Amino acid sequence: MRARLFERPYRLLALGPVVAILGAPWMADRIEPRILGLPFLLAWVAGSVLATSLVMWLIRTLDRRHDAQARAAATDA
């Protein structure tokens, strides 16, 4: 398990949005400033949800690239 984590360390990027959402009450606990008319905390959570989608897309892209490289190395060997 540990070797697999270090094989694809970019998967740790998935922790970023989780920490942002769970830490929102402590990091962004205020109403002002308003962002697009939303209170700051609501804008923070919405931004974290959007960031989650972007991070998951990035991890998927990197996983596919890693798998393609592994398949190419297996066929060359």
C-alpha positions in Angstrom: 0.0 0.0 0.0 2.7 2.4 1.0 4.7 1.8 -2.3 1.5 2.5 -4.3 1.1 5.9 -2.6 4.6 6.9 -3.5 4.1 5.6 -7.0 1.4 8.2 -7.6 1.9 11.0 -5.1 -0.2 13.4 -7.1 -3.3 11.6 -5.6 -2.6 13.5 -2.4 -3.9 16.6 -4.2 -7.4 15.2 -3.4 -6.8 16.2 0.2 -6.7 19.9 -0.6 -10.4 20.5 -1.4 -11.4 18.2 1.6 -9.3 20.3 4.0 -10.8 23.5 2.4 -14.4 22.4 2.9 -13.9 20.9 6.4 -11.8 23.9 7.5 -14.2 26.5 6.1 -15.9 27.3 9.4 -12.5 28.2 11.0 -10.8 29.7 7.9 -13.7 31.6 6.3 -16.1 32.3 9.2 -17.4 35.7 8.1 -20.0 37.2 5.9 -18.1 40.1 4.4 -16.7 40.5 1.8 -19.5 39.4 -0.5 -18.4 37.6 -3.6 -20.9 37.8 -6.5 -23.5 38.6 -3.9 -22.8 35.5 -1.8 -21.6 35.6 1.7 -17.9 34.8 1.9 -18.4 31.4 3.6 -20.9 30.3 1.0 -18.6 31.5 -1.8 -15.7 29.6 -0.1 -17.6 26.3 0.0 -18.8 26.8 -3.6 -15.2 27.4 -4.7 -14.1 24.4 -2.8 -16.7 22.2 -4.6 -15.5 23.6 -8.0 -11.9 23.0 -7.0 -12.8 19.4 -6.1 -14.0 18.9 -9.6 -10.8 20.4 -11.1 -8.5 18.3 -8.8 -10.4 15.1 -9.6 -10.1 15.8 -13.4 -6.4 16.5 -12.9 -5.9 13.2 -11.0 -7.8 11.3 -13.6 -5.7 12.8 -16.4 -2.4 12.0 -14.5 -3.6 8.5 -13.8 -4.3 7.9 -17.5 -0.9 9.2 -18.4 0.7 7.0 -15.8 -1.2 3.9 -16.9 -0.3 4.6 -20.6 3.4 4.9 -19.7 3.2 1.7 -17.7 1.6 -0.2 -20.6 4.2 1.2 -23.0 7.0 0.1 -20.6 5.5 -3.4 -20.3 5.2 -3.9 -24.0 8.8 -2.7 -24.5 10.2 -5.1 -22.0 
